[in-house]
Amino acid sequence: MVLRRHRITVSLLLGTALVGSASAQTSTEPLLQQANLVYQGAFRLPQIACPSTYACFSYGGTAVTYDAADNSLYIVGHPYGQLSAEVSIPALVNSTSLSALNTATLMQPFADATGGQRRAVNPGTPNPIYIGGQFVYNSKLIVTAYSYYDGSGTQNTSHFVSPVNLSAATSQVAGPSRVGSQYPGFVDGYMALVPAEWQAALGGPVLTGNCCMAIAGIQSNGPAVSAFDPEQLGMVIPVPATTLVGYPNSHPLGTGWGTQSTLYNGSTEITGIVFAPGTRSVLFFGRQGTGPFCYGSGTASAALTGQMTGSGTDRYCYDPANSSKGTHAYPYVYQVWAYDANDLLAVKNGSQAQYQIQPYAVWTFHLPFEGVDNHYLGGAGFDAQRNLIYLSQLQEDSTNPIIHVFHVNGSLAVPNPPSAIIAH
């Protein structure tokens, strides 16, 4: 039996700094830099033996969202199961010893947050459909799903509305709904709250986007995000969405899919987004391959690099981290793409195309326990009241993820320091 506290909706409104006319407002709020994100510590997720239903965290840790009502996280587990669970947030420990970290407790057991309807986003595809994002909004769980390797471009919807009580999803889920007019690949992943002072200017209270999925010709070739109102899901078809940034295949970010780049190529993954109150920074979190781009089978042998495989149908790519056939650009890094919300506003107001704006900064960062060279991140949750960012680092606790926490500090921080929940 799951006990949940009475849920309340809290609206956090900092001092606004938007100036100009209603149709062309700009902001003088500060831009975040790498130094403003200060590492606080980490915690582990429960080690659960994986049953045949894949109700476990092994190889999972995606679609992370923070729930202020329970001070908890919703997380998707094993990729074969695509099941969601809710976990507590224990005291953080800043340590390089895995055994020193505290372990979260399971608050709600694994369940299908789409109520068995996930494949409805693209019912005719033979390929998998994955949960792209989760977001707690007004006591509901908003869930996105994307069609993997949608070569025919037949996915038509993406967003579900589910109860926060996961056991009730089967009977109460609504959707999927279409959001916006672009191909759903531009909106069917990560989500984040728009700070109150920005919601009217950008066209909605929540951001939704995705990046860098298979079949680059129909996906965004760089970070994509649109603003929408989740309260319209199931009420309006399609749900209106305001495009704020996105990169069609004809206009990629940087030099494009098959190139060596620190901005975007076929190895790029973006799985989380944060828009901190009191700033004008929209931060995308993911990983980037920074080495020479190659499509083929990975090999740890430099001597085999560039040669054909034994079957003669594939080429070897130097990648000690990943031997599978696909895209390679070893070495990989954890990365943030930082965008100025004033630039997103320019797209909304029509003075810039969605693909013309560029990040004002791109930075890499390190996490403890970097034993897996792939540098996969599963998602980002955000506690807007304490300015805490929760990042899921995949497959670093054996096959389990580890949750790492950063605080947005300094003069930009909401004055509620997190020291009381941190153990060193």
C-alpha positions in Angstrom: 0.0 0.0 0.0 1.4 3.4 -1.0 0.7 6.3 1.3 1.0 9.8 -0.3 0.7 13.1 1.4 -2.0 15.6 0.5 -0.9 17.2 -2.7 -0.7 20.9 -3.1 0.2 23.1 -6.1 2.9 25.7 -5.4 3.5 28.6 -7.7 7.0 30.1 -7.3 7.3 33.6 -8.6 10.5 35.5 -8.3 11.0 39.1 -9.2 10.5 39.5 -12.9 12.8 41.3 -15.2 11.0 41.2 -18.5 10.8 44.6 -20.3 9.4 45.8 -23.6 6.0 45.3 -25.3 3.9 42.2 -24.8 4.8 40.9 -28.2 8.6 41.6 -28.0 9.7 41.3 -24.4 13.3 40.8 -23.4 14.8 39.9 -20.1 17.7 41.3 -18.1 17.9 38.3 -15.8 21.3 36.7 -15.6 22.7 33.8 -17.7 24.0 30.7 -15.9 27.6 29.7 -16.4 29.2 26.4 -15.5 30.4 27.7 -12.2 26.8 28.3 -11.1 26.1 24.6 -11.0 27.8 23.2 -7.8 28.0 19.5 -7.2 26.2 18.5 -3.9 26.4 14.7 -3.8 24.6 11.5 -5.0 22.5 8.5 -4.0 21.9 5.0 -5.2 18.7 3.4 -6.4 17.5 0.0 -4.9 19.1 -3.1 -6.4 16.1 -5.2 -7.4 16.4 -8.6 -9.0 14.9 -8.2 -12.5 11.8 -10.3 -13.0 10.4 -11.3 -16.4 8.4 -8.1 -16.4 11.7 -6.1 -16.1 10.3 -4.2 -13.1 13.8 -3.1 -12.0 16.3 -0.2 -12.4 18.9 -2.4 -14.1 20.1 -0.7 -17.4 17.4 2.0 -16.7 17.2 5.4 -15.1 15.5 7.4 -17.8 12.7 10.0 -17.9 13.4 11.5 -14.5 11.1 14.0 -12.9 10.9 15.6 -9.5 7.7 15.6 -7.4 7.6 18.5 -4.9 4.6 17.1 -3.1 6.5 14.0 -1.9 10.1 15.3 -2.4 10.6 12.3 -4.7 11.6 11.2 -8.2 9.7 9.3 -10.8 12.1 7.2 -12.9 11.7 4.7 -15.8 13.5 1.4 -15.2 14.8 -1.3 -17.5 14.4 -0.4 -21.1 12.7 -3.7 -22.0 9.9 -3.0 -19.4 9.5 0.8 -19.8 7.9 0.8 -16.3 7.9 3.8 -13.9 8.6 3.8 -10.2 8.7 6.6 -7.5 11.6 6.7 -5.2 12.5 8.8 -2.1 15.4 11.2 -2.0 17.8 10.2 0.9 20.4 12.4 2.4 23.0 13.2 -0.3 26.6 12.2 0.2 29.5 13.8 -1.7 32.0 11.0 -2.0 34.0 9.0 -4.5 33.1 5.8 -2.7 30.0 4.1 -4.1 29.5 2.2 -0.8 29.3 5.5 1.1 26.2 6.6 -0.8 22.7 6.3 0.7 20.1 4.3 -1.1 16.6 5.6 -2.0 13.5 3.6 -1.0 10.8 2.6 -3.3 7.7 4.7 -2.6 5.6 3.3 -5.5 6.5 0.0 -7.2 7.0 -0.3 -11.0 3.9 0.2 -13.2 3.2 1.2 -16.7 2.5 4.9 -16.5 0.8 4.8 -20.0 -1.7 2.2 -18.8 -0.7 -0.2 -21.5 -1.3 2.4 -24.2 2.3 3.3 -25.1 2.2 1.7 -28.6 -0.8 3.8 -29.5 1.6 6.7 -30.5 2.5 4.6 -33.6 0.5 1.4 -33.6 1.7 0.1 -36.9 5.4 0.1 -36.2 7.3 -3.2 -35.6 10.0 -1.3 -33.7 10.1 -0.4 -30.0 8.3 2.6 -28.4 10.0 4.2 -25.4 9.1 6.6 -22.7 10.8 9.9 -23.6 10.0 11.9 -20.5 7.9 12.3 -17.4 6.8 15.5 -15.7 4.7 16.1 -12.6 2.3 18.9 -13.2 -0.8 20.0 -11.2 -1.0 16.6 -9.4 -0.8 14.7 -12.7 2.0 12.8 -14.4 2.5 13.9 -17.9 4.3 11.2 -20.0 5.8 11.3 -23.4 6.6 8.4 -25.7 8.6 8.2 -28.9 8.7 5.7 -31.7 12.2 4.3 -32.2 13.6 4.1 -35.7 10.4 5.5 -37.3 11.7 5.1 -40.8 8.2 5.7 -42.3 7.5 8.7 -40.2 4.2 7.4 -39.1 4.2 8.5 -35.4 1.4 11.0 -35.0 0.9 11.5 -31.2 3.2 11.6 -28.1 1.7 12.8 -24.8 -0.3 11.0 -22.1 -1.9 12.3 -18.9 -1.6 9.7 -16.1 -2.4 9.8 -12.3 0.5 10.3 -9.9 -0.7 7.1 -8.3 0.9 4.7 -10.8 -1.3 1.7 -9.8 -4.3 3.7 -11.2 -2.8 4.4 -14.6 -4.5 1.5 -16.4 -8.0 2.8 -15.6 -7.2 6.6 -15.6 -4.6 7.3 -18.3 -5.7 9.7 -21.1 -4.1 9.9 -24.5 -1.9 9.8 -26.4 -2.4 13.4 -27.7 -0.6 15.2 -30.5 1.3 18.4 -29.4 2.1 21.0 -32.0 2.2 20.8 -35.7 5.8 19.5 -36.2 6.7 15.8 -36.4 6.3 14.4 -32.8 10.0 13.7 -32.6 10.5 17.4 -31.9 8.4 17.3 -28.7 8.2 13.6 -27.4 11.0 13.6 -24.9 12.2 15.7 -21.9 9.9 18.3 -20.2 10.5 21.2 -17.8 8.6 23.9 -16.0 8.8 27.4 -17.4 9.5 29.9 -14.6 6.3 32.0 -13.8 7.9 35.2 -15.1 8.5 33.6 -18.5 5.3 31.7 -19.1 3.3 34.4 -20.9 6.3 35.5 -22.9 7.2 32.1 -24.2 3.7 30.9 -24.8 3.1 28.2 -22.1 3.9 26.9 -18.7 5.8 23.8 -19.7 8.6 23.0 -22.2 8.6 19.8 -24.1 11.2 18.6 -26.6 13.5 15.9 -27.9 16.7 15.5 -29.9 18.8 13.3 -31.9 16.7 10.1 -32.3 17.3 7.6 -35.1 16.2 8.6 -38.6 17.9 12.0 -38.5 16.0 13.1 -41.5 12.8 13.6 -39.6 14.1 14.4 -36.1 15.7 17.5 -34.6 19.4 17.6 -35.3 20.1 19.5 -32.1 18.1 20.5 -29.0 14.5 21.1 -29.7 11.8 22.5 -27.4 8.3 23.9 -27.6 6.1 25.6 -25.0 2.6 24.1 -24.3 -0.1 23.9 -21.6 -0.6 20.3 -20.3 -4.1 21.2 -19.2 -5.1 21.2 -22.9 -4.1 17.6 -23.3 -7.3 15.7 -24.3 -9.2 19.0 -24.6 -7.8 20.4 -27.9 -6.6 18.4 -31.0 -3.8 19.0 -31.6 -2.7 20.8 -28.4 -1.2 24.2 -29.4 2.6 24.4 -29.0 4.9 27.3 -29.5 8.1 26.3 -31.3 11.2 27.9 -29.5 14.2 26.0 -30.9 14.7 23.0 -33.2 17.0 21.9 -36.0 15.4 20.2 -39.0 17.8 17.9 -41.0 18.3 20.6 -43.6 19.5 23.1 -40.9 21.4 21.1 -38.2 23.2 22.6 -35.2 26.8 22.9 -36.1 28.2 20.9 -39.0 25.7 18.0 -39.0 25.1 14.3 -38.4 28.2 12.7 -40.0 30.9 15.1 -38.7 33.3 15.6 -35.8 31.7 18.2 -33.6 31.3 19.4 -30.1 27.8 20.7 -30.9 25.9 17.9 -32.6 26.5 14.7 -34.6 25.1 11.2 -34.9 26.4 10.4 -31.4 24.6 13.3 -29.6 22.1 12.4 -26.9 20.0 15.0 -25.0 17.8 13.6 -22.3 17.0 16.4 -19.8 16.2 20.1 -19.6 16.2 22.7 -16.8 15.0 26.3 -16.8 15.9 27.8 -13.4 13.8 30.6 -11.9 15.5 34.0 -11.7 17.6 33.3 -14.8 17.2 33.4 -18.5 19.1 30.1 -19.1 17.6 27.0 -20.6 20.0 24.2 -20.0 19.9 20.9 -22.0 21.8 17.9 -20.5 23.2 15.0 -22.4 26.3 13.5 -23.9 28.5 14.2 -26.9 30.9 12.2 -28.9 33.9 14.5 -29.5 36.1 12.2 -31.7 36.1 11.4 -35.4 32.6 10.4 -36.4 32.2 6.9 -37.8 29.3 4.6 -38.6 30.0 0.9 -38.2 31.0 -1.6 -35.6 33.0 -0.4 -32.6 36.4 -1.8 -31.9 39.0 -1.3 -29.2 41.7 -2.1 -31.7 43.3 0.9 -33.4 44.7 -1.4 -36.0 41.3 -2.5 -37.1 39.9 1.0 -37.4 38.7 1.8 -40.9 38.9 -1.8 -42.1 35.9 -3.9 -43.1 34.5 -6.4 -40.7 34.7 -10.2 -41.4 31.3 -10.1 -43.1 32.5 -7.5 -45.5 29.3 -5.5 -45.0 30.4 -3.2 -42.2 33.4 -1.0 -41.2 35.2 -0.9 -37.9 35.1 2.3 -35.9 37.5 3.0 -33.1 35.4 3.0 -29.9 36.6 1.1 -26.8 33.3 2.1 -25.1 30.8 0.5 -27.5 31.3 -2.4 -29.8 27.8 -2.3 -31.3 27.0 -1.4 -34.9 25.9 2.2 -35.2 27.2 5.7 -34.7 30.6 6.3 -32.9 32.6 9.4 -32.0 34.8 8.3 -29.2 35.7 9.8 -26.7 32.4 10.8 -25.1 31.7 13.6 -22.5 28.8 14.7 -20.3 27.7 18.0 -21.7 25.4 21.0 -21.2 24.0 23.1 -24.1 23.0 26.5 -22.6 20.5 28.7 -24.4 19.5 32.3 -23.8 15.7 32.5 -23.3 15.8 35.8 -25.1 16.8 33.9 -28.2 13.9 31.5 -27.7 11.7 34.5 -27.4 13.0 35.9 -30.7 11.9 32.6 -32.3 8.5 32.8 -30.7 8.1 36.4 -31.9 9.1 35.6 -35.4 12.4 37.5 -35.7 14.5 34.3 -35.8 13.9 30.9 -37.3 14.0 28.0 -34.8 17.3 26.7 -36.3 19.1 30.1 -36.4 19.7 30.5 -32.7 22.8 29.0 -31.1 23.7 28.1 -27.5 25.5 30.9 -25.7 27.7 28.4 -24.0 28.5 24.7 -24.2 30.4 23.0 -21.4 31.4 19.5 -20.4 31.5 18.2 -16.8 32.5 15.2 -14.8 30.7 13.0 -12.4 32.1 10.6 -9.8 32.2 6.9 -10.8 32.9 7.4 -14.5 33.8 3.8 -15.2 31.5 3.5 -18.3 33.0 5.4 -21.2 29.7 5.8 -23.0 28.7 8.7 -20.6 25.0 8.1 -20.8 22.6 10.4 -18.9 19.1 9.2 -18.4 17.4 12.5 -17.6 17.1 15.5 -15.4 14.6 16.4 -12.7 14.5 19.9 -11.1 13.4 21.1 -7.6 12.5 24.7 -8.4 12.0 25.6 -4.7 15.6 24.7 -3.8 17.2 25.0 -7.2 18.4 21.4 -7.2 19.1 19.5 -10.4 18.8 15.7 -10.3 20.8 13.9 -13.0 20.6 10.2 -13.7 24.0 8.6 -14.6 23.3 5.3 -16.3 25.0 1.9 -15.5 27.5 3.1 -13.0 26.3 1.1 -10.0 26.8 -2.2 -11.6 23.9 -2.0 -14.1 21.9 0.5 -12.0 21.9 4.2 -12.4 23.2 6.7 -9.8 21.4 10.0 -9.1 23.7 13.0 -8.9 22.6 16.4 -7.6 23.7 19.9 -8.5 22.7 23.2 -6.8 22.3 26.4 -8.8 24.2 28.7 -6.5 25.3 32.3 -5.9 23.2 35.3 -6.4 21.0 33.3 -8.8 19.9 30.8 -6.2 16.5 30.7 -4.6 17.3 31.5 -0.9 16.8 28.1 0.6 20.2 26.4 0.9 20.2 22.6 0.6 22.9 22.0 3.3 20.3 20.5 5.6 19.9 17.5 3.3 23.5 16.9 2.6 25.8 14.5 4.4 29.6 14.6 3.7 
